[in-house]
Amino acid sequence: MPTTQQFTNKTVLICGASVAGPALAYWLHRYGFTVTIVEQAPTLRGGGYKIDIRGVAIQVIDRMGLLPEIRQASTAMRGGAWVNRSGKVLVPLGPDLIGFRAPGDDEVLRGDLAQTLYRKTKGQVEYLFADSITGLVQGPDGAEVTFQHAAPRIFDLVIGADGLHSTVRRHVFGPEAQFVRDTGIHACVFTVPNHLDLDHWELSLLTPSRIVQLYSTHESAAKAQFIFRTPAALPDRRDIAGQQRLLADAFADAGWQTPELLHAMPESPDFYFDSVSQVHLDRWSDNRVALVGDAAYCPSPLSGQGTSLALVGAYVLAGELKSAAGDHRIAFAKYQDRMSEYVALNLTLGWTNANRMVASSASMIRMQTTMMRMMSYLPWKGLAMRSIMKPVIHATNAIALEDY
């Protein structure tokens, strides 16, 4: 139930309606704040790749009362395989080697989690779809925000939960290039017909500097994912046709199912293409504005921790605002203090994962294949898995959640 606590700041604008924004809105509403979410997309964005919810982020989901829904939406991957260019299985993989998750962790599609969070909040907060912030001026009594379509409004606080290419961060903290660090890798994912009839199964083709993955969590559709070293020249971020041409050229000779996947690409409803990048800021707030999730500390999509950081960051930020009775000066400082070590460990984990994943030579791929084959068959696989998972488990649990 909403608290009766009196606040010095009551109204909050959140920019972004993916994961961090609605999660933050849920907690703020629960604590008695009045919340508006602005989202530039005309509707809630579906699609996206598989995302992990690990460690303390599962605790956050449980405290939101959403754990049964997350378990129901789980990708429940049964296993998969690494294949060669002809489709021959090189390494069969059980669900443990597909997911590399600790007991209790889970995996869902990004779109499924976004829908779950939206359903939880749509009757509690105001959503402004198909709109975006065009200006933000902070004053002693609030932040005046201008929108592309809606009339200007004044909010006590503004939170940027708008991802890697954050508009709020650009308006308040400066150009994106100051904070975004590219790993030298690009990723693309989109929905395709499930022409191989995959049943909660994932197939991966590794070639030098490129990975092609095909997996399905639903009978009717599959996801095609392409990961590759960033080329010298890139189309504009909004030039989807140019991005698709680049992808087709980069994977023209990859073999296996690649031609079929690329042929389906133009008709896909949820094409996503972007750099595998991190966000590093010394501070996540400026006066009445703060950042949360990828806008503040994106660990990269290949980290497996972006969603967890968003969920935990939303929980901590809202909790500190509640504890400080809305005093942003106290709350924002404590938010950064409580999250800093957790974020730092996961940024390091993300950078390591991204650079290990995409092998640059055939010899490196042979070594990776041999190691995975050994992991699949050796009797001490459990011990090896625990050793591999140790730094992941440490990073994903590197914060104690307060009971706000």
Steps between C-alpha positions, in 0.01 A plus 500: 500500500624858437671656797360801686848648537525869403737579213704804412482388134190322379478497121745294296545476123667183375628488144490145360245217519711188458620338826666756730227763451191292584687322782590835653144624448361200685707567810450878493124461473504250782684755716251778422659693213306619195667359190487572127687289243578641156596258222591597145365177349128506407433183698683276741795345321490126462771276362856498615735226604513266796588679821622365832365587843772403743598519864346783700285602200292189562442633853373826351261312271379297798440816707293636212282188514598410145702185553218260398452695175872495427519126560202457267667712230838324537665402174547154657772413250551123483840523337663552165815451301791665324496416131735545206430668165332183373277467803687206653486499880843569648403529866169396655406729789274435794292778659775570755754582229247701298408725790799513735265602780502428870207318666206737540603729213277512193481614140212662310455689176548874544159570352330262742657674801407843361138388458493361854628828648258703288202296614611549860517880468261615227216568744728673749709744298445728200649379170573741213577291192621638165663798669846607613680767697625794294621725780573487871578801719563454870402765750486541877141371515496235230599396149311650207466245224392562143373216283477434131119483522369548856480842663794608719484387861695546821607194698677480833737233369596354161649152458667380182425131450533527124786266425836512330409800282332692783335830410496613863871430535575702188292798617645511850841331500631557149560322167481122487860463384623613843347201676451212256787254456471261206634147534564480127205266450155545349191287561178451312191298592160458336208259486489244218274203414589188695583306182714244684222429751727573794342420835662708774827431324797716396746447215821701456746533214839648589729632227792744537367834629137388448228305680161394365244373749150365449276414792132458575300535819162486323378251240397761244811715481873505560766763561798551273797667665814622326811614689803632315802724519407860420584593138691814411195680359152492654164636379309751708335357810156566350580361154347155533534418130869589514549287809335203332720538192809512719393187688427312177845590365678410826342152515465424128742205515427375852320184388258282697151662529630854450352561151152402620526723805622798300222443245242527781660812646317774301159365606584472868289730724766558767840550335759619753856606410746680724851508635596285796596788726534603861412824677739646756416813701670635811162610634145398416321814613501873448281709732142377434591251227629144541571206272421133551567178308681509165484880488730511804701176499432279200724192534433396133243255365756218507558542874182319600457763770335804342150403609610410851680833542186679379271317744732540798580862415129583481438335836785682673428841344133486597582372845748777568251763384247354740750491787598862435133608478563613143811707577691434178828636635516228764333226297707532183826496695401188695377332182841540340682398817298180542520402132859594414683175585225284352507702178881499478522121533236447234656745257824303530311174450325641194821617334664161558200307366472709185866461406511128573184417309602596147813305402722673246657190343423141401755373753321680782170348390654152499626559853156621615333201335738258668441657840121489463516138381702411809252686721218295352653161575745521789382342826614803698287740295324620815827606659611676181165679473526626857848634428382678184191637672680629809579853366153522344327406825717747689418786261128425486469496879738786583241713676283445807145621442361727767145441620359842414 
